[in-house]
C-alpha cells in the first residue's frame, strides 16, 4: 500500500511540475508574441561596417543593431553579425526584455561548415535555431530548444555575454 501511495505522490508531483513549466512557457510565448506583433513600438537601428576580414577569424564584417522601444524602455534587441569573408556566416541574436531582464532569447546562425578532406575542401550549409526560455535570469533557470528539440542536458547560458550585448547596445544608442 505504501509503495502505491509513494508512486501516486511521485506522479502527482511530476504532473504538477510539468503543468507549472508549461504555464511558464505559455506565459513567455504570450509575452513574446505580444512584443513581436506590436505595431506601436519605436524602432531605431544602427549599422557598423568594419570592412573585409583578412584574418579568417570570427570577427564580423558588419554588425547591425536594432532596438524596439515602448516609451523609453527597450523591450527587444536584434543584433546581427555578418561575415562575407572566406567563411560566410550570419548570426542573429534577438533578446526580448522585461524591465531590462531577458525572458526569451532566439539565436539564429546561417553559414557554411568547411570540411578539409584529403581531396580538398567540402562546404555544407549550417543552420541553427536556438530558443532560450528564461524562467529565472539571476539563477540561470532556462529551457533550451535547439533546432526544434528540447535539450535535456541543460548547459548554462552565457549570461555575461547577453548582459554585455544589452549594455553595449544601450551605450551605442545613447551615444548616437
N, C-alpha and C positions, 0 to 999 in steps of 0.2 A: 504494500500500500504506500509506503513512504517513497519507494522508487517512482511510482506513478505520479505521486504528488510533486516530487522533485523535477521529474521530466515535464510535467504540466507547467510548473512555475518557470522552468527554463524556457519553454516555448512561448509562454506569455511574455517573458522579459524580452526575448528576441523579437517578437512581433511588435511590442510597444516601441522598442528602439528603432526598428525599421520604419514604423509609421512616423515616428518623430523625425527620422532622417529624411523621409520622403516629403514631409511637410516643409522642412527646411529647403529642400531642393525646389519645391513648388514655390515657396516664398521668394527664393533667389531668382527663379525663372520669371516670376511676375514682375519683380523689381527691374530685372534686366530688360524684359520686353517693354516695360513702361518707358524706360530711358531710350531704348532703341527705336521705338515707334513715335516718340515725341516730336512734334512739328514746331514747338516753340523754343527750342534750345538756341542759344547764341553759339555760333561756330566760329573759331579762329584757327588759322593754320600758318605754318612756318616750314620752309624747306631749306635745308643746308646741303650744298653740293661741295664735296671735297675734291673731286677730280678723279682721275684714273688711279686705281690701286695697283702699284707696281710690285708690291710685296707679296701678293697672292695670299694674304692673311685673311683674318676675319674682319678686317676694317671695312666699313661700308663706304661706298662711293657717294651715296646720297642718304640723308636722314630726313624724314618728314614727320612733323609733329602736328597733331590736330587735337584741339580741346573742344569740349562741348560743355557749356555753362548753363546753369539755371540760376538766374540772378547773378550773384558774384561767386557762386560756388561751382567749382569744376566737378562734374559728375561722370565724365567719360574722357578718357585719354586714348588716342590712337597714335601709335609710334611705328613707323616703317623704317627698316634698314634695307637698302638695296645695293647689291654689288653687281657691277657689269663687267668685271674683270674676267680672268680665265675661268673662274668658278662662279657662275651666275647663281644668285640666290636672292630671295626676298623674304624677310622675316617681318611679320606684322604682329604687334602686341596691342591688344585692346584691354583696357582696365576700366571697369565700372566701379564708381566710388559712391560711398555714402558717408558724409561727414569726413571726407579725406581718407577714408579707410576702404581698401578694396573689398568687394564682396563677390565679384565674378571676374575672371581673367581668361582671355582667349589668346592663345599663341598659334599663329599660322606660319608655316615655313614651306616655301616652294623653292626648289633648287635642283641641282644635279649632284649625284654622287658619282665620283670618278674612281673606277677600279683600275689598278695597274696590273696588267696581265703580262705574261711572257711575250705575247704577240703585239702588245701595245696597250693603249688605254681604251676603256669602255665606260661610257657615261649612261646613267639611267636617271629618269626624273625621281625626285624625292619630295613627297608631300606629307606634311604632318599637321594635324589639328589637335591641339590640346586645350581642353576646357578645365578650369580650376574653380570649383565651388568653394568659397571661403566661409566656413562656419564660425571660426574664431581666429581673427588675424593675430592677436597677441600670443596665443598659444599654438599657432600654426596648425589648427584643425581644419583640414581641407579634404576634398574629394577630387581626384583627377580622372578625367576621361580622355584617353589617348586614342585618336582615330576611331571614336565611337565605342571604345571598350573601356570599362572602368578598370583602373589599375588597382589591384588588390594589395600590392606591396607599396604602401603609401610612403614614398620618399618625401622628405621635407622640401618645400618650395624655397627658392632663393628670395626670402623676404627682403633682405637687404638690397638685392638687385631691383626689385619692384619699388621699394621706398626711394632708392636713388633715382630711378626713372621718373617717379612722380615729382620729386623735388627739382630735378633738372628741368623738367617740363615747365613747372611753375616759374622757375627763375628765367627761363627763356622768354616766356610770355610777359613776365613782369618787366623785363628789361627792354621789350620792344618799344 
